[in-house]
């Protein structure tokens, strides 16, 4: 038996709103039938889709898992994503890599690395 990675799932308070943010980050659309309880982005595309599920509890503390992205247009992408509603958490230049840690509108952190 082989496994495939189907979804990266975000627990959230408003699935459609958070899916909308991530769709803009990825420059795509929220999949049809999204609502405040459940939404997906990139379902049916190559690679895993992002899934957003409403949960009653608030997120506390740091994510134990996060997603990483990389780009050659690093500064412009950081500015674009912050303009969409992300918050800068920190910038790092370690281990031969340069990246910024950002937080989405619900506080989930993710990284954007510079391809050098």
Residue pairs with C-beta under 8 A, 6 or more apart in sequence:
5 47
5 48
6 48
6 49
7 40
7 48
7 49
7 50
7 51
8 48
8 49
8 50
8 51
8 67
9 50
9 51
9 52
9 53
10 18
10 22
10 50
10 51
10 52
10 53
10 106
10 108
11 53
11 54
11 55
11 57
11 59
12 18
12 52
12 53
12 54
12 55
12 106
12 108
13 54
13 55
13 58
13 106
14 36
14 54
15 34
15 35
15 36
15 37
15 38
15 39
15 52
15 53
15 54
16 30
16 34
16 35
16 36
16 39
16 52
17 36
17 105
18 39
18 52
18 104
18 105
18 106
19 30
19 31
19 34
19 39
19 40
19 41
19 50
19 52
20 30
21 84
21 85
21 86
21 104
21 105
22 41
22 50
22 52
22 104
23 29
23 30
23 41
24 84
25 81
25 84
25 86
26 41
26 42
26 50
28 41
28 42
29 41
30 39
30 40
30 41
31 39
31 40
31 41
31 42
31 43
31 44
31 49
34 40
36 54
37 53
37 54
38 51
38 52
38 53
38 54
39 51
39 52
40 49
40 50
40 51
40 52
41 49
41 50
41 52
42 48
42 49
42 50
43 49
43 51
59 106
59 107
59 108
62 109
63 108
63 109
66 108
66 109
66 110
66 111
67 110
67 111
68 99
68 110
68 111
68 112
68 113
69 110
69 111
69 112
69 113
70 112
70 113
70 114
70 115
71 77
71 112
71 113
71 114
71 115
72 114
72 115
74 98
74 112
74 113
74 114
74 115
77 112
78 88
78 100
78 102
78 112
81 102
81 112
82 88
82 102
85 104
85 105
86 102
86 103
86 104
86 105
87 102
87 103
88 100
88 101
88 102
89 100
89 101
89 102
89 103
89 109
90 100
90 101
91 98
91 99
91 100
91 101
92 98
92 99
92 100
92 101
97 113
97 114
98 113
98 114
98 116
99 111
99 112
99 113
99 114
100 111
100 112
101 109
101 110
101 111
102 109
102 110
102 111
102 112
103 109
103 110
104 110
